[in-house]
Amino acid sequence: MGIETGDNQKASPRGGLVGAVDCIDSHPFFVEPFHVDFTGRIFLGVLGNHMLNAAGNHSQRRGWGIGALNETRHTWVLSRLAIEMNEMPRQYEHCEVRTWVKSVMRYFTNRNFSIHRADGTPLGYARSVWAMIDLETRQPCNLLTLYDGDILNYIVEEDQSLPLGGAGKGAFCPIEGHTSFRFREPQLLRTIDTYYSDVDINGHINSIKYIEHILDLFPKERFEQQSIRRFEIAYKAESYLGDRLSFYEQVVDKNETDIEVRKVAIKRGQDEEGFSTAEREQARPEVKTDGTVVCQAKVCFK
Amino acid sequence: MGIETGDNQKASPRGGLVGAVDCIDSHPFFVEPFHVDFTGRIFLGVLGNHMLNAAGNHSQRRGWGIGALNETRHTWVLSRLAIEMNEMPRQYEHCEVRTWVKSVMRYFTNRNFSIHRADGTPLGYARSVWAMIDLETRQPCNLLTLYDGDILNYIVEEDQSLPLGGAGKGAFCPIEGHTSFRFREPQLLRTIDTYYSDVDINGHINSIKYIEHILDLFPKERFEQQSIRRFEIAYKAESYLGDRLSFYEQVVDKNETDIEVRKVAIKRGQDEEGFSTAEREQARPEVKTDGTVVCQAKVCFK
């Protein structure tokens, strides 16, 4: 794990500036009226979207954006995201997401975030894990050798000397790591169909939509009486437009609930040759099977 | 209907600059990765959100924002929205929404929009109708007398001399007006429950979410083969978190579908005194009745 400091003007082979300060990006955002919930605080999904945009811009500025990666048929895949908020931004607030690369392993990289008011007051933190895959084989790539290990130039050492909740410009993310989920006998809570608005440009149910559907499992009263302290999600498999998703709940304690999302497998009548797509849809026998786990999440209220 | 031109430095009593040029605002936006559909074009709901933000900022800069209005216990209510797009902005495009007040009547004001690429190329247009209501009585207010008719200072005369699709800075909105909906025997297509993510700060299902739910009625193939030419919606009544909404379809022709959204009325066991809220919820007899019409929409594909 290489750490670069001192020479902030040095450019990496992919064009990104290296050095601790230049490797922390700030992504400002404004809390729009339709982006807040009925308590006047930003929706967690909208905040997550700002974080993913910050991550995308940070990579792009360093030659590792999905556009540049596409040239060598690679792309980033979000594997885990954990967000912990002391306070959720309110409607009309000006805030910023800061992000940096925390570490790089062979098949994963850890990217951290801090969320601040425009005056620097920290509101919360997040951790994420990303894999790089080969678009042809869908297999993970070795980040330590891809582009001659260029990504190692951007690692930032976090500054543990910052006061807890410090407003400085350093990299600091004092929240717990990712959970190992263990589902025993989770209870089916809801099954939904997925539609046009659920999918991204790749036709996959988008990472943010899972967060929305998961929070939609909780009743109004929960959000009236409590707020989300920590939200964590592990993305396990892709799902697609038209997939039916089942949401299973495992209550850990009164403030903590684990959710498992499974894709309901439906046999699509592949054997019915000679039919049009529409006819095949009509004719398809809807055989539900035990679903693939698509994602797992933990929601902690306070 | 007063039109102010010439003296662009004149300020109105509520602080807004008057004069045709100063009364057209530009609201830039960037098409983010999670804001595009599987064809790589911006979701209509996201575009609508940019338009509502542009409208909110335009009003706010002239002393008619909902913050200022709240002081006299008034607020804006969106009544109609019609959007016509020649071309939908693509992922990563920089665009802008321009907006101005087209006209003011006693109980309504017409606000128009044009949507452009950053280089000025027009991509589409929109019309909207807004009412001002008194927050106590929920009754519409007379816009011609409120704040001494200050809003009349901001009316912009549209420039019909602009070439069709002109990229100039003038106000121009060459699309059809709002439709009179006539539903005969619409067919029930889908019924949904509404959740946490559906509602805005007032606890109402938000205007943009209706657009999303309506477009979600159409199958994937529709968006693969066609794009939306015109989308129009008339908001008729409020619905709230937990309301069940039924979507009725009336096919006009192969490219045009009208949708009526009705709120399924559920008797909430008001007579069950002595129960807790939770018990009352459990005990409530779910008597469905003919629903109130919440909104009506027309979707035209091309």
HADDOCK unambig.tbl for C-alpha pairs under 7 A between the chains (distance, minus, plus):
assign (segid A and resid 34 and name CA) (segid B and resid 200 and name CA) 6.25 0.50 0.50
assign (segid A and resid 36 and name CA) (segid B and resid 200 and name CA) 6.45 0.50 0.50
assign (segid A and resid 36 and name CA) (segid B and resid 201 and name CA) 6.29 0.50 0.50
assign (segid A and resid 37 and name CA) (segid B and resid 199 and name CA) 6.53 0.50 0.50
assign (segid A and resid 37 and name CA) (segid B and resid 200 and name CA) 5.40 0.50 0.50
assign (segid A and resid 37 and name CA) (segid B and resid 201 and name CA) 5.38 0.50 0.50
assign (segid A and resid 38 and name CA) (segid B and resid 199 and name CA) 6.44 0.50 0.50
assign (segid A and resid 38 and name CA) (segid B and resid 200 and name CA) 5.30 0.50 0.50
assign (segid A and resid 38 and name CA) (segid B and resid 201 and name CA) 3.81 0.50 0.50
assign (segid A and resid 38 and name CA) (segid B and resid 202 and name CA) 5.89 0.50 0.50
assign (segid A and resid 38 and name CA) (segid B and resid 203 and name CA) 5.24 0.50 0.50
assign (segid A and resid 39 and name CA) (segid B and resid 201 and name CA) 6.09 0.50 0.50
assign (segid A and resid 40 and name CA) (segid B and resid 201 and name CA) 5.29 0.50 0.50
assign (segid A and resid 195 and name CA) (segid B and resid 216 and name CA) 5.34 0.50 0.50
assign (segid A and resid 196 and name CA) (segid B and resid 216 and name CA) 5.27 0.50 0.50
assign (segid A and resid 196 and name CA) (segid B and resid 220 and name CA) 6.41 0.50 0.50
assign (segid A and resid 197 and name CA) (segid B and resid 212 and name CA) 6.36 0.50 0.50
assign (segid A and resid 197 and name CA) (segid B and resid 216 and name CA) 6.24 0.50 0.50
assign (segid A and resid 199 and name CA) (segid B and resid 37 and name CA) 6.50 0.50 0.50
assign (segid A and resid 199 and name CA) (segid B and resid 38 and name CA) 6.43 0.50 0.50
assign (segid A and resid 200 and name CA) (segid B and resid 34 and name CA) 6.24 0.50 0.50
assign (segid A and resid 200 and name CA) (segid B and resid 36 and name CA) 6.43 0.50 0.50
assign (segid A and resid 200 and name CA) (segid B and resid 37 and name CA) 5.40 0.50 0.50
assign (segid A and resid 200 and name CA) (segid B and resid 38 and name CA) 5.30 0.50 0.50
assign (segid A and resid 201 and name CA) (segid B and resid 36 and name CA) 6.29 0.50 0.50
assign (segid A and resid 201 and name CA) (segid B and resid 37 and name CA) 5.39 0.50 0.50
assign (segid A and resid 201 and name CA) (segid B and resid 38 and name CA) 3.82 0.50 0.50
assign (segid A and resid 201 and name CA) (segid B and resid 39 and name CA) 6.10 0.50 0.50
assign (segid A and resid 201 and name CA) (segid B and resid 40 and name CA) 5.29 0.50 0.50
assign (segid A and resid 202 and name CA) (segid B and resid 38 and name CA) 5.91 0.50 0.50
assign (segid A and resid 203 and name CA) (segid B and resid 38 and name CA) 5.25 0.50 0.50
assign (segid A and resid 212 and name CA) (segid B and resid 197 and name CA) 6.36 0.50 0.50
assign (segid A and resid 216 and name CA) (segid B and resid 195 and name CA) 5.35 0.50 0.50
assign (segid A and resid 216 and name CA) (segid B and resid 196 and name CA) 5.27 0.50 0.50
assign (segid A and resid 216 and name CA) (segid B and resid 197 and name CA) 6.23 0.50 0.50
assign (segid A and resid 220 and name CA) (segid B and resid 196 and name CA) 6.43 0.50 0.50
